[in-house]
């Protein structure tokens, strides 16, 4: 028995030493940063900002790899199934964890348990816009019009932030509009400008040039916090819809079994990055509000948002494969 204890203690100490040594040396090779959206999308831009800064501070390459599809789910699945050694990370909107498990009928992993949040990086929202020819210039006018006649709204796809934001607002206002999904915010914006669809909660960077040209009317941003890119556009409370917050978050995540020491190293470094004024300016120029958090804080925010969106998903009864 004593011999067994001695062997067990030796193995335990050896494992602990190996883990500590790996943490001290991290990163010893290039780190892959997965993104579930195409180049140029918000998650991709956040990932590239983080990758550049992480590489500069940790003296190793952080390489962004785009794996779009399934509402960011393809990249999330690849990250979740990767070795939990700190060399595969994921930048993703919260909907991968808060919404996808509720709407996809077949998933080969569970993002709620197979991914660990490293940090909440930034907050973002959507902007409600309408075709300017409708003459609707406020959320009150839109809600009144929707109560008296049939109205349509566009989104970047079923379960996308624009779809969820619209339904949360419509539920809060007690009105309904017909959802017209598109494959991304750009074609949805084109449809609203062309008059095929009346309105839409869409990404601010996508719609802002068309607001400035007069082809779209901006009614409100989807949160209680002003848009960094368009601070003059009313928030939902300012637009007469108090108590409704349809904002979203971008997270840095890792496989759930990644050693705590590695997660702490990454979280600490991300916090330093988000305190840099130059980084904050880059994010706000993309309509992202820098946040920063511990992994524990990020997990608590995910749990809270999951409950909020669960009620919305139940209302609209989305099922995807």
Phi, psi and omega in degrees: 000318179298321180296320179296316179300320181297316179296316181298317179296321179296318179295316180299313180295322179296317180295317180297319179296317180298318180295315180296320180295319179296321179293318181296322183276352187289136353268136181265355178208178182298145179251132179270130178245106183276144178225135183267019180227163180290165175305138179095345177285162183307313181298321179296317181293319176298315181299320182289324175296312179297316182299316179299314184287321177297318178299320180294320184278323184262003171060041178205156182285133170246112191253121180280133180232119182273126176227071185289154176137151175056047179052049180075005185287330181295315179294320180297319179295317179298319178295315183297329183266003179278159177303136183277063186243009179086359183260004170227118180239170182221133169250124189206152170288158183298339184298337176302322182265321189274334187241313186307317180297340181271337187250337181269125183282338180229116176223136181271008178203167177241105183299339180290334181242339185266354178236144178245126177289128174276313181196148169277116189273311186203155177256144176216163180224184177243165179237128176281121178232153175230156172303127186300332182294342179288338181075016178268122185236006179212159178296326178298315178298319180295314180297319178297318180294321181292332178286332186258343181208166181286128181232152178238153174223146181260155172215173178281007177140162178300130180079003178285163179307320180296321177296312182294317180299316181298315183290326176297317180292316181297320177297316180296328181271349180072033179231172179225150174219156180276127181276130175241102183277148175230172179268072179112159182291332182294308176295330177294319178296318178300320180293322178291318179296325182279354178085003177289332177229148186286311190213184175178143168275111187226167184295130183304313180301332181285319187267340187302317179301327182279336171291316181293331179277350178091004181277338178235148174254130179268128183256316182189159168265158194276010183231181176270002182246135182298153176288130176300328182277331185221069186295344181279346179284132184299146168282173179300314177299320178294333180273006177096017180235071182292153175080004179247125178231105180252050178264169184224169182227150172257132183239152164259128183228166179215164173305143191296333181272008178300133181305140183303324182296323178291318178299320179293322176299315180293316181297317180297318181291320178296320178299318177297318180298315184287348175273351179284127183298323180295322179291318179299321178293321178298317181292315181294331178292345178258013182067034177245135178261114181299140180238284185085139181192170168276168176297323179296317178296319179297319180295321179296320178294320178298317180297317180296315181290329178299320179294318180300313184282337177299320179295322180291315181299320178298321181295317186265350173053058177276135172224121181235158177243000000 
